[in-house]
Amino acid sequence: MLPVNNCGLQLVIQTSAITEKSKPFEFRINKEQSSFHNRLLQHDLEKNYSGRQDNTNFGSSSSIAFPILQRTAEEKILNSDRLNLERQKLTVCPIIDGEDNLRLLNFQHNFITRIQNISNLQHLVFLDLYDNLIEEISGLSTLRSLRVLLLGKNRIKKISNLENLKILDVLDLHGNQITKIENISHLSELRVLNLARNLLTIVENLNGLDSLTELNLRHNQVSAIKDVDTLPCLQHLFLSFNNISSFEDILCLADSSSLSDITLDGNPIAQETWYKHTVLHHMMQLRQLDMKRITEEERRMASVAARKEEERKRESHRQALLKEKKRLTICNIARQWEIQQNQIALVASLNQDKDNEPCQINGSAAYVFPEESRSLDTILSSAVQGLSVLESHLVEVEGDTLCLYGAGALECLDRNWSVQTAGVIITVSFMFIEFDEIVQVLAKLKIKFPNSVHLKFKETNLVTLQQFNALAQMHRLEQLTVDPQGNPVVSFTLWKYYVLFRLNHFNLQKINGVKITENDIVMAERLFGILAYVASSELPHYRMLSLFGESRVKQFHYLLEGKGKKSGTGSEESSDNGRNGSESTTRAMLNYTTKDFHVEKLEEIKERKTFCQTYIENLVKEAADINMKNESLQKLWPQMFIELVRDAVIEIRNKNSYMKLCLQRITDQKQ
């Protein structure tokens, strides 16, 4: 029994004595189970064949450029089936003649650049060319009996010329410059393949290796693995020190039912916290991972951790989908808002040009016809048909902020919000909503979200200072943010001072993120105090009373009676009271009426006017009829009076007859 390498495999060759040469040659490969993996890690098939050297002499011929191997008769008798030419400083393979029974040949640690001169060794079973300078696999086509081929630590760049080695059992190509696995699918009996320390980036083309039990790919540049699940007998797979960064790169390993031992240490994936748990969870058949035996407790913990990781990934995926859906929905809302604004601008331009007056564009006359406007309107409307599958509004609660996108989002204020959720909301953000529509829900807003103190407006068509008057409906407001985008009013120089003056009773702290100072308050009062006074003085008393609540009506009467002018108090006192939480009377005159409300009021006034006209007309007609009847009565009354007197005198002229007639009438009435 002779050990021929230390790669974790013990190659044992049993031979008979000279008198028993007729017995068949037996070649077996045994594994030493206890120390196999440790030796494989240490040597990586880089130490081979430690047998003793033969006593051989090399001769040369002037007509042949290769050395000729000459062995003594005694050496041939002692080692008839093996030849050790280790460390002989050979640069070429010598001519080996008369060695037809040779089955083991060792060329380790030489300088051979090409495999040659061994085609006559057709009974060769073991060939070791470790640590040479070979650049190409060649010269092996006749070695059909070869079972072990060791070509580690050479300069081979491509796997080739192995077509006739159909019973090859061990193939060692570690420490070369191979970039691709190829031309080995016919090696159906190959059990061990060592490709460690090469330049491989992808593991593929392994189909057909039905007997492969061990595959060594350490120290490559592997980033993805394919076809490993098609190997029915693979048990040991070594992938240490590669570029595998995610479990998806080795997902096919989970489908291998035979794999029991795998190493992935030295890869980026091994640095992940979920690495071990994920591998064990998906490869339940493993017995060893990174040279460590797997316990049942580790399997159980891996299953739990993998389940949690899977849930985390699903949640992360769900959040990503929601985020993307939110982005698309907001884009859709913004597109619809833009189309709506374009339509409004188009209608406004048509109203200004009712008579189709020519408009000079670049020196030429152009007309706008109703047909063109309708077609443009159709084009604008059809622009969002592709996004119709998305929502036209969005309601989102982010921390303490309620975000409302699109006019349809205002309907959410009618929902039954939980007390806890409603109490958390501090900021309400409006985007892509007409301000006039927002005004209609401000009353609901202060009821639904009592703790809201900050309003944000973006793309809401705030165009006039008067619109800020509507915010006085809020019961509390500490911050106001008006984005310049979609709100032209921000371009006004004094808009902040007007807001500060009109909403003085809220004790605003910040406007657009800038803290309010006492100087700002004084400046706002100076700029707009007269405006409020003029507005209140020019308004009729009945109109002022209609704007106030009951408590404000009492205050108004109190001011009219002059009772509030003691000790020189006046508008200044009202202003001070305003900063303490009550809106001053003069500021209350500065209110805002939405366009829709204004139209409704005009219609209501028109209806009242019509009703009053009809009522007055009826009264006049009735009075005229009464007057005509009165005049007729005045004309007929003298004659009627004379006739009444005459009839009375005639009836009482005969007293007895008159009394009888009266008694008869009474009797008739009783009957």
C-alpha positions as CSV (number, residue, x, y, z in Angstrom):
1,M,0.0,0.0,0.0
2,L,1.6,3.2,-1.1
3,P,0.3,6.8,-0.4
4,V,0.8,9.0,-3.5
5,N,-0.6,12.4,-2.4
6,N,-1.8,14.3,0.6
7,C,-4.9,16.0,-0.9
8,G,-7.3,14.3,1.3
9,L,-7.5,11.2,-1.0
10,Q,-5.4,8.2,-0.4
11,L,-4.5,6.4,-3.6
12,V,-3.8,2.8,-2.8
13,I,-2.2,0.5,-5.4
14,Q,-2.1,-3.2,-4.6
15,T,0.3,-5.2,-6.8
16,S,1.5,-8.7,-6.6
17,A,5.1,-10.0,-6.5
18,I,6.9,-10.8,-9.7
19,T,5.6,-14.4,-9.6
20,E,2.1,-13.1,-9.4
21,K,2.1,-10.6,-12.3
22,S,-0.7,-12.5,-14.0
23,K,-3.1,-11.3,-11.4
24,P,-5.2,-8.2,-12.4
25,F,-4.1,-4.7,-11.2
26,E,-6.5,-3.2,-8.6
27,F,-6.9,0.6,-8.2
28,R,-9.0,2.0,-5.4
29,I,-9.6,5.5,-4.0
30,N,-10.3,5.6,-0.3
31,K,-11.2,8.6,1.9
32,E,-9.9,9.1,5.3
33,Q,-13.1,10.5,6.8
34,S,-11.7,11.9,10.1
35,S,-9.0,14.2,8.7
36,F,-10.2,14.7,5.1
37,H,-11.4,18.3,5.3
38,N,-8.5,19.6,7.4
39,R,-6.0,18.3,5.0
40,L,-8.0,19.7,2.1
41,L,-8.0,23.2,3.6
42,Q,-4.3,23.1,4.3
43,H,-3.0,21.8,1.1
44,D,-5.8,22.4,-1.5
45,L,-4.3,19.6,-3.5
46,E,-1.0,21.5,-3.7
47,K,1.1,18.8,-2.1
48,N,1.2,15.6,-4.0
49,Y,3.0,12.3,-4.3
50,S,5.6,11.8,-1.6
51,G,6.9,8.4,-2.8
52,R,10.5,7.7,-3.2
53,Q,12.4,8.4,-6.4
54,D,13.4,5.6,-8.7
55,N,17.1,5.0,-9.5
56,T,17.0,6.0,-13.1
57,N,19.5,7.2,-15.7
58,F,18.9,9.4,-18.7
59,G,20.7,8.9,-21.9
60,S,20.6,11.0,-24.9
61,S,20.8,10.4,-28.7
62,S,22.2,12.8,-31.2
63,S,19.3,12.1,-33.5
64,I,16.6,12.6,-30.9
65,A,16.0,15.8,-29.0
66,F,14.4,14.0,-26.0
67,P,16.2,12.2,-23.1
68,I,15.8,8.5,-23.0
69,L,14.8,6.8,-19.8
70,Q,16.9,3.9,-18.7
71,R,16.1,1.8,-15.6
72,T,18.2,-1.0,-14.2
73,A,16.8,-4.5,-14.3
74,E,16.6,-4.6,-10.5
75,E,14.6,-1.3,-10.4
76,K,12.2,-2.7,-13.0
77,I,11.7,-5.8,-10.9
78,L,11.1,-3.8,-7.7
79,N,8.7,-1.1,-9.3
80,S,7.5,-2.6,-12.5
81,D,4.2,-0.6,-12.6
82,R,5.4,2.8,-11.3
83,L,7.9,5.4,-12.1
84,N,8.8,8.5,-10.0
85,L,10.6,11.3,-11.8
86,E,10.0,14.0,-9.2
87,R,12.4,17.0,-9.0
88,Q,14.6,15.9,-11.9
89,K,14.8,19.4,-13.5
90,L,13.1,18.0,-16.6
91,T,12.0,20.5,-19.3
92,V,10.5,17.8,-21.5
93,C,9.0,14.5,-20.9
94,P,11.6,11.8,-21.6
95,I,11.1,8.9,-24.0
96,I,9.9,5.9,-21.9
97,D,10.5,2.7,-23.8
98,G,10.0,-0.8,-22.6
99,E,7.7,0.2,-19.8
100,D,4.4,-1.2,-21.2
101,N,3.2,-2.3,-17.8
102,L,3.7,1.2,-16.2
103,R,0.5,2.3,-14.4
104,L,1.8,5.2,-12.2
105,L,3.9,8.0,-13.5
106,N,5.1,11.0,-11.4
107,F,6.6,14.2,-13.0
108,Q,6.1,16.5,-10.0
109,H,8.2,19.7,-9.5
110,N,9.9,19.8,-12.9
111,F,10.0,22.4,-15.7
112,I,8.0,20.5,-18.3
113,T,6.1,22.7,-20.8
114,R,4.3,20.1,-22.8
115,I,2.9,16.7,-22.3
116,Q,4.4,14.3,-24.8
117,N,6.2,10.9,-25.3
118,I,3.7,9.0,-23.1
119,S,1.2,8.0,-25.7
120,N,2.7,4.4,-25.6
121,L,1.8,4.0,-21.9
122,Q,-1.8,2.7,-22.6
123,H,-2.0,1.0,-19.3
124,L,-1.3,4.2,-17.3
125,V,-3.8,4.8,-14.5
126,F,-2.1,7.6,-12.5
127,L,-0.4,10.6,-14.0
128,D,1.0,13.4,-11.8
129,L,2.3,16.5,-13.5
130,Y,1.9,18.8,-10.5
131,D,4.1,22.0,-10.4
132,N,5.4,22.3,-14.0
133,L,5.1,24.9,-16.8
134,I,2.5,23.2,-18.9
135,E,0.3,25.7,-20.9
136,E,-2.0,23.3,-22.7
137,I,-3.6,19.9,-22.0
138,S,-2.4,17.6,-24.8
139,G,-0.9,14.2,-25.6
140,L,-3.4,12.2,-23.6
141,S,-5.7,10.9,-26.3
142,T,-4.3,7.3,-26.1
143,L,-4.4,7.0,-22.3
144,R,-7.9,5.5,-22.2
145,S,-7.2,3.7,-18.9
146,L,-6.2,6.9,-17.1
147,R,-8.2,7.3,-13.8
148,V,-6.2,10.1,-12.0
149,L,-4.9,13.2,-13.7
150,L,-3.1,15.8,-11.6
151,L,-2.2,19.0,-13.4
152,G,-2.2,21.4,-10.5
153,K,0.1,24.5,-10.4
154,N,0.8,24.9,-14.1
155,R,-0.1,27.5,-16.7
156,I,-3.1,26.0,-18.3
157,K,-5.7,28.5,-19.6
158,K,-8.3,26.2,-21.1
159,I,-9.7,22.8,-20.3
160,S,-9.4,20.7,-23.5
161,N,-8.4,17.4,-25.1
162,L,-10.0,15.2,-22.5
163,E,-12.4,13.5,-24.9
164,N,-10.9,10.0,-24.7
165,L,-10.4,9.9,-20.9
166,K,-14.0,8.7,-20.3
167,I,-13.2,6.7,-17.2
168,L,-11.3,9.5,-15.5
169,D,-12.0,9.5,-11.7
170,V,-9.9,12.4,-10.4
171,L,-9.1,15.6,-12.2
172,D,-6.9,18.2,-10.5
173,L,-6.5,21.5,-12.3
174,H,-5.9,23.8,-9.3
175,G,-3.5,26.7,-9.4
176,N,-3.8,27.4,-13.2
177,Q,-5.3,30.3,-15.3
178,I,-8.6,28.7,-16.3
179,T,-11.4,31.2,-16.9
180,K,-14.2,28.9,-17.9
181,I,-15.5,25.4,-17.1
182,E,-15.9,23.5,-20.4
183,N,-15.3,20.3,-22.3
184,I,-15.9,18.0,-19.3
185,S,-19.5,17.0,-19.8
186,H,-18.5,13.6,-21.1
187,L,-16.7,12.6,-17.9
188,S,-19.6,10.7,-16.5
189,E,-17.4,8.7,-14.1
190,L,-15.5,11.7,-12.7
191,R,-15.8,11.8,-8.9
192,V,-13.4,14.5,-7.8
193,L,-12.8,17.8,-9.7
194,N,-10.4,20.4,-8.3
195,L,-10.5,23.9,-9.9
196,A,-9.2,25.9,-6.9
197,R,-7.1,29.0,-7.4
198,N,-8.1,29.7,-11.0
199,L,-9.8,32.7,-12.7
200,L,-13.4,31.4,-12.8
201,T,-16.3,33.9,-12.5
202,I,-19.3,31.7,-13.2
203,V,-19.8,28.0,-12.4
204,E,-21.6,26.4,-15.3
205,N,-21.4,23.6,-17.9
206,L,-21.5,20.8,-15.3
207,N,-24.2,18.8,-17.0
208,G,-23.2,15.1,-17.5
209,L,-21.0,14.8,-14.4
210,D,-23.3,12.2,-13.0
211,S,-20.7,10.7,-10.6
212,L,-19.2,13.9,-9.3
213,T,-19.1,13.8,-5.5
214,E,-16.6,16.6,-4.7
215,L,-16.1,20.0,-6.4
216,N,-13.4,22.4,-5.2
217,L,-13.7,26.0,-6.4
218,R,-11.8,27.8,-3.6
219,H,-9.9,31.0,-4.3
220,N,-11.6,32.0,-7.6
221,Q,-13.7,35.0,-8.6
222,V,-17.0,33.1,-8.7
223,S,-20.0,35.4,-8.4
224,A,-22.8,33.1,-9.7
225,I,-23.4,29.3,-9.8
226,K,-25.4,27.3,-12.3
227,D,-26.1,23.6,-13.0
228,V,-25.0,22.4,-9.6
229,D,-28.5,21.2,-8.8
230,T,-28.2,18.8,-11.8
231,L,-25.4,16.8,-10.2
232,P,-27.1,13.8,-8.6
233,C,-24.1,12.6,-6.5
234,L,-22.5,15.9,-5.4
235,Q,-21.8,15.8,-1.6
236,H,-18.9,18.2,-1.0
237,L,-18.7,21.7,-2.5
238,F,-16.0,24.1,-1.6
239,L,-16.6,27.8,-2.5
240,S,-14.4,29.6,0.0
241,F,-12.9,33.0,-0.9
242,N,-14.9,34.0,-3.9
243,N,-17.2,36.9,-4.8
244,I,-20.6,35.5,-3.9
245,S,-22.5,38.4,-2.4
246,S,-26.2,37.3,-2.3
247,F,-28.1,34.1,-1.7
248,E,-29.7,34.5,-5.1
249,D,-26.3,33.9,-6.7
250,I,-26.3,30.3,-5.2
251,L,-30.0,29.7,-5.2
252,C,-29.6,26.5,-7.3
253,L,-27.8,24.9,-4.4
254,A,-31.0,24.7,-2.4
255,D,-32.4,22.3,-5.1
256,S,-29.6,19.8,-4.6
257,S,-30.8,16.8,-2.6
258,S,-27.4,15.2,-2.3
259,L,-25.2,18.1,-1.1
260,S,-24.2,17.6,2.5
261,D,-21.0,19.7,2.9
262,I,-20.4,23.3,1.7
263,T,-18.0,26.1,2.5
264,L,-18.7,29.7,1.8
265,D,-16.3,31.4,4.2
266,G,-14.3,34.3,2.7
267,N,-17.2,35.5,0.5
268,P,-19.1,38.8,1.0
269,I,-22.2,36.8,1.7
270,A,-20.5,35.3,4.8
271,Q,-20.3,38.7,6.4
272,E,-24.1,39.2,6.4
273,T,-25.9,38.6,9.7
274,W,-28.5,36.4,8.0
275,Y,-25.9,34.3,6.2
276,K,-25.9,31.1,8.3
277,H,-29.6,31.2,9.1
278,T,-30.6,31.6,5.5
279,V,-28.3,28.9,4.2
280,L,-29.4,26.4,6.8
281,H,-33.0,27.2,6.2
282,H,-32.9,26.7,2.5
283,M,-30.5,23.7,2.6
284,M,-32.0,21.4,5.1
285,Q,-29.9,18.5,3.8
286,L,-26.6,20.0,4.9
287,R,-24.5,18.3,7.6
288,Q,-21.5,20.7,7.6
289,L,-21.2,24.4,6.8
290,D,-17.8,26.0,6.6
291,M,-16.2,22.9,8.1
292,K,-18.4,22.9,11.2
293,R,-21.0,20.3,11.9
294,I,-24.6,21.6,12.1
295,T,-26.6,20.9,15.2
296,E,-30.4,20.5,15.5
297,E,-30.5,23.6,17.6
298,E,-28.8,25.6,14.9
299,R,-31.3,24.3,12.4
300,R,-34.2,25.3,14.6
301,M,-32.7,28.8,15.2
302,A,-32.0,29.1,11.5
303,S,-35.6,28.3,10.6
304,V,-36.9,30.9,13.1
305,A,-34.4,33.6,12.0
306,A,-35.0,32.8,8.3
307,R,-38.7,33.2,8.8
308,K,-38.3,36.5,10.5
309,E,-35.9,37.6,7.7
310,E,-38.5,36.5,5.1
311,E,-41.1,38.5,6.8
312,R,-38.8,41.5,7.0
313,K,-38.1,41.2,3.3
314,R,-41.8,40.9,2.5
315,E,-42.5,44.0,4.5
316,S,-39.7,45.9,2.9
317,H,-41.0,44.8,-0.5
318,R,-44.5,45.9,0.4
319,Q,-43.2,49.3,1.6
320,A,-41.3,49.7,-1.6
321,L,-44.4,48.9,-3.6
322,L,-46.5,51.3,-1.5
323,K,-43.8,54.0,-2.0
324,E,-43.8,53.5,-5.8
325,K,-47.6,53.5,-5.9
326,K,-47.6,56.7,-3.9
327,R,-45.1,58.3,-6.3
328,L,-47.2,57.3,-9.3
329,T,-50.4,58.5,-7.7
330,I,-48.9,61.9,-6.8
331,C,-47.6,62.2,-10.4
332,N,-51.1,61.4,-11.7
333,I,-52.6,64.0,-9.3
334,A,-50.0,66.6,-10.4
335,R,-50.8,65.8,-14.1
336,Q,-54.5,66.2,-13.5
337,W,-53.9,69.5,-11.6
338,E,-51.8,70.8,-14.5
339,I,-54.5,69.9,-17.0
340,Q,-57.2,71.6,-14.8
341,Q,-55.1,74.8,-14.6
342,N,-54.6,74.8,-18.3
343,Q,-58.3,74.4,-18.9
344,I,-59.1,77.3,-16.5
345,A,-56.5,79.5,-18.3
346,L,-57.9,78.5,-21.6
347,V,-61.5,79.4,-20.5
348,A,-60.3,82.7,-19.1
349,S,-58.5,83.6,-22.4
350,L,-61.7,82.7,-24.3
351,N,-63.8,85.0,-22.1
352,Q,-61.5,87.9,-22.8
353,D,-61.7,87.2,-26.5
354,K,-65.4,86.6,-27.0
355,D,-65.5,88.4,-30.3
356,N,-62.7,86.4,-31.8
357,E,-60.5,89.5,-32.1
358,P,-57.1,88.8,-33.7
359,C,-54.2,88.4,-31.4
360,Q,-50.7,89.4,-32.8
361,I,-48.3,86.5,-32.5
362,N,-44.8,87.2,-33.8
363,G,-46.2,89.8,-36.2
364,S,-49.0,87.6,-37.7
365,A,-52.7,87.5,-36.9
366,A,-54.1,84.4,-35.3
367,Y,-57.7,83.7,-34.3
368,V,-59.0,81.4,-31.6
369,F,-62.2,79.6,-32.7
370,P,-64.6,77.7,-30.4
371,E,-63.9,74.5,-32.4
372,E,-60.2,74.8,-31.7
373,S,-60.8,75.3,-28.0
374,R,-63.0,72.3,-27.8
375,S,-60.4,70.1,-29.5
376,L,-57.7,71.4,-27.2
377,D,-59.9,70.7,-24.2
378,T,-60.4,67.1,-25.5
379,I,-56.6,66.7,-26.0
380,L,-56.0,67.9,-22.4
381,S,-58.6,65.6,-21.0
382,S,-57.3,62.6,-22.9
383,A,-53.7,63.2,-21.7
384,V,-54.5,61.5,-18.4
385,Q,-56.5,58.5,-19.7
386,G,-53.3,56.4,-19.5
387,L,-53.2,57.1,-15.8
388,S,-56.8,56.4,-15.1
389,V,-55.9,53.2,-13.3
390,L,-54.3,55.3,-10.6
391,E,-56.0,57.1,-7.8
392,S,-57.0,60.7,-8.4
393,H,-56.4,61.6,-4.7
394,L,-54.3,60.4,-1.8
395,V,-54.6,60.6,2.0
396,E,-51.5,59.8,4.0
397,V,-50.6,60.2,7.7
398,E,-46.8,60.6,8.2
399,G,-46.1,60.9,11.9
400,D,-47.9,64.0,13.1
401,T,-48.7,65.2,9.5
402,L,-51.9,64.6,7.5
403,C,-51.1,64.9,3.8
404,L,-54.0,65.6,1.4
405,Y,-53.3,65.3,-2.3
406,G,-56.1,66.2,-4.8
407,A,-59.6,67.5,-4.2
408,G,-61.0,64.1,-3.5
409,A,-58.8,63.8,-0.4
410,L,-61.0,66.4,1.4
411,E,-63.7,63.7,1.7
412,C,-61.5,61.9,4.3
413,L,-62.5,64.5,6.8
414,D,-66.0,62.9,6.9
415,R,-64.5,59.6,8.1
416,N,-64.7,58.3,11.6
417,W,-61.2,59.1,12.8
418,S,-60.1,57.4,16.0
419,V,-59.5,59.7,18.9
420,Q,-55.9,58.6,19.1
421,T,-55.1,59.2,15.4
422,A,-56.9,62.5,15.3
423,G,-55.2,63.7,18.5
424,V,-51.7,63.0,17.0
425,I,-52.2,65.2,13.9
426,I,-50.5,68.6,14.4
427,T,-49.8,69.5,10.7
428,V,-52.2,69.4,7.8
429,S,-50.7,69.7,4.3
430,F,-52.8,70.5,1.3
431,M,-51.4,69.8,-2.2
432,F,-53.0,70.1,-5.7
433,I,-56.3,71.4,-4.2
434,E,-58.1,74.6,-5.0
435,F,-58.1,77.0,-2.0
436,D,-61.8,77.7,-2.3
437,E,-62.5,74.0,-1.8
438,I,-60.2,73.9,1.2
439,V,-62.2,76.9,2.7
440,Q,-65.3,74.8,2.8
441,V,-63.8,72.1,5.1
442,L,-61.9,74.4,7.5
443,A,-64.8,74.2,10.0
444,K,-64.6,70.3,9.9
445,L,-60.9,70.5,10.2
446,K,-60.9,72.2,13.5
447,I,-63.4,69.7,14.8
448,K,-61.8,66.5,13.5
449,F,-58.3,67.4,14.5
450,P,-58.4,69.6,17.6
451,N,-54.6,69.6,18.1
452,S,-53.7,70.8,14.5
453,V,-51.8,74.1,14.7
454,H,-49.8,74.1,11.4
455,L,-51.2,74.4,7.9
456,K,-49.2,73.9,4.7
457,F,-50.3,74.9,1.2
458,K,-48.7,73.8,-2.0
459,E,-50.3,74.1,-5.5
460,T,-53.5,75.5,-4.0
461,N,-54.0,78.7,-6.1
462,L,-53.6,81.2,-3.4
463,V,-53.6,84.4,-5.6
464,T,-55.0,87.2,-3.4
465,L,-54.5,88.5,0.1
466,Q,-58.2,88.3,0.7
467,Q,-58.1,84.5,0.7
468,F,-56.1,84.5,3.9
469,N,-59.2,85.9,5.7
470,A,-60.8,82.5,5.5
471,L,-58.1,81.0,7.8
472,A,-59.8,83.0,10.6
473,Q,-62.2,80.1,10.9
474,M,-59.6,78.0,12.5
475,H,-59.7,77.8,16.3
476,R,-56.0,77.6,16.6
477,L,-53.0,78.3,14.4
478,E,-49.4,78.6,15.3
479,Q,-47.6,78.0,12.0
480,L,-48.4,78.7,8.4
481,T,-46.4,77.5,5.4
482,V,-47.3,78.7,1.9
483,D,-45.1,77.1,-0.8
484,P,-44.3,79.5,-3.7
485,Q,-45.1,76.7,-6.1
486,G,-48.6,77.1,-7.3
487,N,-49.4,80.0,-4.9
488,P,-48.7,83.4,-6.7
489,V,-49.7,85.4,-3.6
490,V,-46.2,84.6,-2.2
491,S,-44.7,86.9,-4.8
492,F,-46.4,89.9,-3.0
493,T,-44.0,91.8,-0.8
494,L,-46.3,92.4,2.1
495,W,-48.2,89.1,2.1
496,K,-46.6,87.9,5.4
497,Y,-47.5,91.2,7.1
498,Y,-51.1,90.9,6.0
499,V,-51.3,87.3,7.3
500,L,-49.8,88.4,10.5
501,F,-52.3,91.3,10.8
502,R,-55.4,89.4,9.8
503,L,-54.6,86.3,12.0
504,N,-53.3,88.4,14.8
505,H,-55.6,86.7,17.3
506,F,-54.0,83.3,16.7
507,N,-50.7,84.5,18.1
508,L,-48.8,83.0,15.1
509,Q,-45.3,81.8,15.9
510,K,-43.8,81.1,12.4
511,I,-44.6,81.9,8.8
512,N,-42.8,79.8,6.2
513,G,-40.5,78.6,9.0
514,V,-39.4,82.1,10.0
515,K,-40.1,83.1,13.6
516,I,-42.3,86.1,14.1
517,T,-40.9,89.0,16.1
518,E,-42.6,91.9,17.9
519,N,-41.3,94.3,15.2
520,D,-43.2,92.2,12.6
521,I,-46.4,92.6,14.6
522,V,-46.0,96.3,15.0
523,M,-45.2,96.7,11.2
524,A,-48.3,94.6,10.3
525,E,-50.5,96.8,12.5
526,R,-49.1,100.0,10.9
527,L,-49.6,98.7,7.3
528,F,-53.1,97.3,7.6
529,G,-54.7,98.8,10.7
530,I,-56.3,101.7,8.7
531,L,-57.6,99.2,6.1
532,A,-59.5,97.3,8.7
533,Y,-60.9,100.5,10.2
534,V,-62.1,101.7,6.8
535,A,-63.7,98.3,6.1
536,S,-65.6,98.3,9.4
537,S,-66.7,102.0,9.2
538,E,-68.1,101.7,5.6
539,L,-70.1,98.5,6.3
540,P,-73.7,99.0,7.4
541,H,-74.6,98.0,10.9
542,Y,-77.0,95.2,9.9
543,R,-74.3,93.7,7.7
544,M,-71.8,93.8,10.5
545,L,-74.3,92.1,12.8
546,S,-74.8,89.3,10.3
547,L,-71.1,88.6,10.5
548,F,-70.9,88.3,14.2
549,G,-72.0,85.5,16.6
550,E,-74.1,86.3,19.6
551,S,-71.2,87.1,21.8
552,R,-69.7,89.4,19.2
553,V,-73.1,91.2,18.7
554,K,-73.1,92.1,22.4
555,Q,-69.5,93.4,22.1
556,F,-70.5,95.4,19.0
557,H,-73.5,97.0,20.8
558,Y,-71.2,97.7,23.7
559,L,-68.8,99.6,21.4
560,L,-71.6,101.5,19.7
561,E,-72.9,102.8,23.0
562,G,-69.4,104.2,23.8
563,K,-69.0,102.1,26.9
564,G,-65.8,100.8,25.7
565,K,-64.1,104.1,25.3
566,K,-63.3,104.7,29.0
567,S,-59.7,105.7,29.9
568,G,-58.8,106.2,26.3
569,T,-59.2,102.6,25.2
570,G,-60.3,101.9,21.7
571,S,-58.8,100.1,18.7
572,E,-55.6,99.5,20.6
573,E,-57.4,97.7,23.4
574,S,-59.2,95.6,20.8
575,S,-55.9,94.8,19.2
576,D,-54.5,93.7,22.6
577,N,-57.5,91.5,23.2
578,G,-57.0,90.0,19.8
579,R,-53.5,88.8,20.8
580,N,-55.0,87.2,23.8
581,G,-57.2,84.9,21.7
582,S,-60.3,86.9,20.6
583,E,-60.6,88.3,17.1
584,S,-61.0,92.1,17.0
585,T,-64.1,93.6,15.6
586,T,-62.3,95.5,12.9
587,R,-60.4,92.5,11.7
588,A,-63.7,90.5,11.5
589,M,-64.8,92.8,8.7
590,L,-62.0,91.5,6.6
591,N,-63.6,88.2,5.5
592,Y,-63.4,86.1,2.4
593,T,-66.2,84.7,0.2
594,T,-65.4,81.9,-2.1
595,K,-66.4,82.1,-5.8
596,D,-69.0,79.4,-5.4
597,F,-70.4,81.0,-2.3
598,H,-70.5,84.4,-4.0
599,V,-72.4,82.9,-6.9
600,E,-74.8,81.2,-4.5
601,K,-75.3,84.6,-2.7
602,L,-75.9,86.3,-6.0
603,E,-78.5,83.7,-6.9
604,E,-80.1,84.0,-3.5
605,I,-80.2,87.8,-3.8
606,K,-81.8,87.4,-7.2
607,E,-84.4,85.1,-5.9
608,R,-85.2,87.4,-3.0
609,K,-85.5,90.3,-5.4
610,T,-87.9,88.4,-7.6
611,F,-89.9,87.4,-4.5
612,C,-90.0,91.0,-3.3
613,Q,-91.1,92.3,-6.6
614,T,-93.9,89.8,-6.9
615,Y,-95.0,90.5,-3.3
616,I,-95.1,94.2,-3.8
617,E,-96.9,93.9,-7.1
618,N,-99.6,91.8,-5.4
619,L,-99.9,94.3,-2.6
620,V,-100.3,97.2,-5.0
621,K,-102.9,95.3,-7.0
622,E,-104.8,94.4,-3.9
623,A,-104.7,98.1,-2.7
624,A,-105.9,99.3,-6.0
625,D,-108.8,96.9,-5.9
626,I,-109.7,98.1,-2.4
627,N,-109.5,101.7,-3.5
628,M,-111.8,101.2,-6.5
629,K,-114.3,99.5,-4.2
630,N,-114.2,102.4,-1.8
631,E,-114.7,104.9,-4.5
632,S,-117.7,103.0,-5.8
633,L,-119.1,102.8,-2.3
634,Q,-118.8,106.5,-1.8
635,K,-120.8,107.1,-5.0
636,L,-123.6,104.7,-4.1
637,W,-123.8,105.3,-0.4
638,P,-126.2,108.4,-0.5
639,Q,-128.8,106.6,-2.6
640,M,-128.5,103.4,-0.5
641,F,-129.0,105.4,2.7
642,I,-132.1,107.0,1.4
643,E,-133.6,103.6,0.5
644,L,-132.7,102.2,3.9
645,V,-134.5,105.0,5.7
646,R,-137.5,104.8,3.4
647,D,-137.9,101.0,3.9
648,A,-137.7,101.5,7.7
649,V,-140.4,104.2,7.8
650,I,-142.7,102.1,5.6
651,E,-142.4,99.1,7.9
652,I,-143.1,100.8,11.2
653,R,-146.0,103.0,9.8
654,N,-148.6,100.4,10.9
655,K,-147.4,99.4,14.3
656,N,-149.7,96.5,14.9
657,S,-149.0,94.9,11.5
658,Y,-145.2,95.4,12.1
659,M,-145.4,93.7,15.5
660,K,-147.3,90.8,14.0
661,L,-144.8,90.4,11.3
662,C,-141.9,90.4,13.7
663,L,-143.6,87.8,15.9
664,Q,-144.2,85.7,12.9
665,R,-140.5,85.9,11.9
666,I,-139.5,84.8,15.4
667,T,-142.0,81.9,15.3
668,D,-140.6,80.8,12.0
669,Q,-137.1,80.9,13.3
670,K,-137.9,78.7,16.3
671,Q,-139.6,76.1,14.1
